[in-house]
């Protein structure tokens, strides 16, 4: 069941998750929270693609912006850019605070048309269906950061014809997946050009649905950024695609990102940009099989406690942030997933000095934190490749023990027998799945979710 939470429920979300715990008798009685008091107002002109600012007397507030009473995904800051297609609609913001019940609702501002051929990604945020953790850049708040796998924008346009320019800025060579009306186009390579640059998408006159998604393994070097600045075309932005009923969250490591799935590891070079395909990974493919919206939170070399090779930040460190590697603020968790899929932990069990007991405890802490955030509504499925002995078998057995210990009926531990015919380290000892391997794995996971977990029924 799809749930989208507004700021009215943020306090309850942080305290209780999406649902009550399974054993209600064990939950102690608590004192009622004090009612939130104060004021919240909006300042700004209200023109499309220009900022509005929420001003409140509440300390440490949570924000949620609305367009005609509908919450806007990822719009949880004090500043909100009026969507480029919002003319005539009412913009409001609600404010909540940790430790208080209820929320405050602002005055409404009616959006005003601001016709232009160029639209910033801040204005497109509310005019798109956003997939994954997309967030606005601190230094350029009109630009959208796309750092997690396959995150990005899906939006509808009515064009007069010609090319759509997609303006970007990146500090390293990167790439995007571009879909037009569901068809994947040749993906552009984005280069670190001073001041940003653009690529063009040829479009026929008429209505189109465009998807722009990250295709590259997340880069965690200090100062690295991949940003979409805006789109430019002759025509109009229409109402965004509807949200899907199902919402998946997929957490993991390089396998989940599709690292190397479209190419080959080269000794002395590693992977090239063209070797990576986030949208070719099982994580994206499974979501597509179910027609689900998704958020993929994954980074190569990360485990529950083992970190990436650059800054040594683990998934436990990173998970609760918009983008932990640059110190961004904490994520808001306003939409509750139907299922959380995890392919993570292998990097822990091969890390130097890391014991199996530590692995089990770190996995336990992470899963319990997921339950604190989301409650017991989502199914949690942890899996790895079918074990053939050694550390992999020990890891799998530890997760089976953890499953018994937690006695959580919606926590599943399983394995899938998928091949590793794609890219791997120079020694070829631990390969990574190819695009076809990912597709085969997606088929196995999709069947398991339907037949064993009961997703999509």
N, C-alpha and C positions, 0 to 999 in steps of 0.2 A: 504494500500500500504506500502510495506516495504521501510524504508529509513535508510541507514547507513551513518553517516556523518564522514568525515575525518577531520583532524585538519584544513584543508583549510577553513572549514565552521564553525569552533568553534566560531569565533567572531560573525558571523551572527547569530548563534544559540543562543548565550547568549543575544544578543540584540533584536532579533525578534522572536525566536522560530522557529518552523518548517514551518510556513506559515505567511502571513500577517493577521492582525486583520480583522474581518468581515466588519467593517465600515471604509473603507479606507479614507473617507473624514475627519475623525476625527484625523488622524495621521498627526502630524505637520511635515513640511519639516525639514530635518536635514542636517547639513554640512557633506560632504563626509569625511570618515575617512582617515587619512594619511596612505600611503602604508608602510607596514612593511619592514624594511631594516636590514641587518646584515648578519651573516653567521651561518651555522650549519654543523658540521662534525661528523662523527662516528669514534670511536676508538675501537679496539678489534680485536681478531684473526678471528672471524667469524665461529669458530667451533660450531657444534650443541651442544646445552645444555650448552653453555658458554655465559657470558654477553658481550653485546656491550653497549657503553656509548655514548650518544649524548652530544656534547659540542657546545654551542651557545653563541653568543654575545647579544642575545635578553634578555631583563629583563622580569621576570615573564612569562616564555614561557608556551604554551600548546604543548604537544607532541602527535603524532600519528605515530606508527610504521607500516610498510608495508612489506609484503612478496610478491615479484613479483607484486607490485602495488596494492595488496589487503590489506585493513586495517585489523589489528589483534585486535579482541575484547579485551578490558580491558588492552591494551598495550599502556599506556598513561603516562609513567614516563620517566625519563632521562636514565634509565637502562632497557635494553631489553635482555631477554635470547633467543638465537637463537633456533627456534623450532627443536625438535629432528628429524623431517623428512624433513628438509629444504635444504639438500645438493644440490648444483647447482642452488639454487634460490637466487635472489637479495634482500637484506635487505636495506631498506631506512627508513628515519624518516622525517616527516614534522614538522615544528614549526610555531605556530601562537601566537598571543598575544592580550589580551583584549585592545580594543581601536584602533586597526589597521586593515586594510584590507589586504587580501592576506596572503600568508604563504611562508616559505622558505623550500626548499627540499634539503636534504643532498646528499652527495656522496653515491654511492651504494657499498655494500660489498657482495661478493658472498659467500654463506654459504658453509662450508666444512664438509664432513662426519666425524662423531666422534662415531664410533660403540661402543655400550655398551649394556649390559642387564639391566642396571639401568638408569632410566630417571627421572630427577627431575620434580616437578610439574611446576616450572618456565619454563622449556623447553617444557612441555606438554601444557602450556597455549596457545601457538601459533599452537599446533598440535591437538587442540580439539575444539569442539563447546562448549563454556562456557555458562552456564545458570545462570543468576542472577549476583549479584555483588561479584565476586571472586576477591581477590586481594592478592598481595605478602606481606609476613610478613616483617616488618621493621628490625627485629633482624636476621632473617634467610631468605634472599631474594630468596632462592631456594624453599621455602615452600609456599603453597597457603592457605590462610585463607578462610574458608567456614563458615560464621557466619549467613547469612540470610537464611530463609526457602527454602529448596529444591534447593539451589544453588550448583553448582559443575561442573563436567567435563563429556563430552560425546566424545568418541574417537574410532577410528578403529584400530585394530591390526591384524597381521597375525602371529599366534603363531605356534611353533613347537610341542606344547602339554605340558602337565603338569600343574602346578599351577602358576598363576600370584600373586606375592606378592604386596600388597598395603601398603606402609609404611606411618605411621601417627604419630602425636603427639597431645595430648590433655591434658588440665589441669583439666578436669573433665570427669566423665563418660558420654559417648555420643554414638551416633549410626549413621549409614549410610544406605541409600537405594542403593542396588547393582542390576543393570539390566544387563543381558547378552542377546544380540539379542532381546531386548524387553521383556524378561521374568524376573520377579522380583525374585531374589534369597533370601535365608534366610539372614536377615540383621545381620551384625556383631555388637557386642557391643565393643566400643573402651574404653580402660581403661587408666588412667593417669599413664603410666609407665615412669620412668625416662629415658630420652634420646630418647623416642619414641619407637614404636613397629610396628608390621605389622599383617595383616590378609591375608588369601590366597583365591583365587577364582579358582576353578578347571575349566580348559578349554580343550576342545578337539582340536586337530591340525586343523589349517585352519584359516579363517577370522572371526572375531567377532566384534560386536559393544558393547562397555562397557559404562555404565553410573554409576557414583559415585555421589550421591546427599545427602546432609544433610537431616536428618530425625527428628532432635530434635528442640524443641522450642529454639530460640536464648537465650543464656546465657549472661547477661550483668554485671556480677560481675567483679570488677576491676581485671585485670590480666588473666581472663579466655580466653582461645584460643582453637579453634579446627582447626587443620592444616593437610593437606595432604602433605607428604614430597616427595613421588615419587612412581613409579611403577617399578617392576622388573620381567622380563620374558625372555624366549628365543624366539626371533622372531623380528618383525619389527613393527614400528608404521606407519600406512598408512595415506593417506589424510583424514582430518576430515570430519564428516558428514556435508552436506550442510545446510546452514541456511534456516529456513522456511520463507515463504513469510509474515506470520503474526507474530507480536510481541506484547505481552500483558504485562502490568505492573499491579500488584495487590498490593494494599496498605491496611494495616489494623492492627488488634489486634490479640488476641489469637485464635479467630475463624479462621482467615485467615491462621494462622500457623498450624492448626490441633492439637492444644494443647489438650491432653487428649483423642483424638479421638479413640485411639486403646486400651484404658484401663479404669480404674476406679479411681476416687479420693479416697485417703485413709486418714481418719482423723489422724492427727499427722505425716503423711508421705508426704502428697501432692501427686504429680504424680511421677511415676517411669519413667526411660528412655524409657522403652518399651511401655509406655502409649501414647507416642507422635508419630505422623506420618505426616510429612510435605507432603509426596507424596500421603497420603490418604485424604488430605484436598481438599475442593472444588476449591481452588485457582490453585493448580497443575492440578486437574482433568479437569477443564474448558480449560486450555491451551492445554491439551492432546486431548480434544474433537475436537479442531480446528486444531490440528497439529501445534500449535504456539510455537515459542520461548517465553521466559518469564523472568521476574524479579519479585520476590515476596519480598516486603519490609514491614515486619510486625513484631510486637513484642507484647507479652502479656502485658496487663494493659495499653498500650499506647493509647492515643487519639490524637486529634489535638493538645491539650495543656496539657492533663494529662500525667504524666510520668510513666515509669516502676517503680517497687517497690524498686529497688536497688539504682539507681542514679537519679531517677525522671526526666529522659530525655524523652521528648515527641516526637511524630512523626514529628512535626514541627521542633524540634531541630535536629532530626537525619536524616531526609529525604535527605538532599543535600550532605551527606557524604558517603564515602565508608563504614565506620563503626564508627559512632559518639561516641560510648561508650568508645573507646580507643583513641579518638582524631585524627583518620586518616584524610587525606586530603579530599577535596571535590570531589564528584563523577563527571564524565565528561559528562553524558547525550548525548552520541554521536549517539544513535539510538532512533528514534522517534517511540513510540508505536502506534499501530492502535487503541487501547482502553486502558483506565486506569479504573480499577475496584476498588472501595473503599468500604470496610466494616469497618468503623471506626467512633468513636464519642460516643459510648455508655459509655465508661469509663469517658468521659468528663461530661456527664450529671448526673452521679452518684457521681462525685467527690465533696468532702466537699467544700462548699463556692463557687462553680462554677455555675454561672447563665446561663439561657438559652440564654440571649443576648450575653454573652461571648462565648458560644458555637457557635452561629451563626456567630459571627465576626471572630472567629478563623478558622471556616470552610471556610468562605469566603476568608480570607487571604491565606489559603493553596491552594484553588482552583485557585485563581488569580496567585499565584506563579507558579503553574503547567502551566498555560497559558503563563507566561513569559518565562518559560524554553522551552516548546514544541510548543507554538503557538496554533492555533485552528484546527489543523489537527486531533488530537486524540479525540475520543469520551470519555467523562468522565461519568462513571456510579456509583452513590452512592446508596447503598441499606442497609437495615437492615431487621431484621425479622418482619413479619407483626405485627403491633402494636395492642395491645388490651387495651390501656389506659395508664395512668400514664406518667412517664418520657419518655417512649419510644414513645408514641403518640405525646408528646410535641416536642421531638427531630425531629420526622418525619415531623411534621407540620412546624417546623423552616426551615428544608431543602427545603420543598416545597416553602416557602416564599423566600428563598435564590435563588431558581431556577427562580422565577419570577423576582426578583431584578436583577440578572445577565443578564437575557435575552440572555442567551447563548444557541443557538439551539442544541449544541452538549453536553450539560450537562443534564444528566438524573437522576431523583430521583425516586426510586421504592422500593418495598418490596417483600419479598418472604416468603411463608408460610411453612417453614421447621421445623421439629421436633427437640427437644432437649432431646434425649434419652441416651446420652452418659454421660461422666464424668462431675461433677460439684463440687462446694464447699461442705463442709461437711453438710451444712444445706440443700443442694439440692434445693436452691431457684432459682439459676440462672444457669442452666445446660449448658454444652457445647455439640456440636453435636458429635455423634458417626461417625464412618467411613461410615455407611450406610446413616446417615443423611447428611453427606457431599456429598455423591454420589447423593442423591435426590436433594440437593440444586444445585449441578453442573448441573443437568438436567434442572432445572428451569432457571438458568442463561444462559446456552447455548441456550435454546429456545428464551429467551428474547433478547440476543445479535443478533441472526439471524433474528428474526421476527420484532423487534422494532428498534434496533440500526442499523441493516443492515450489521453486521460484517460477513465476510466470503461469501458474495454474489458478 
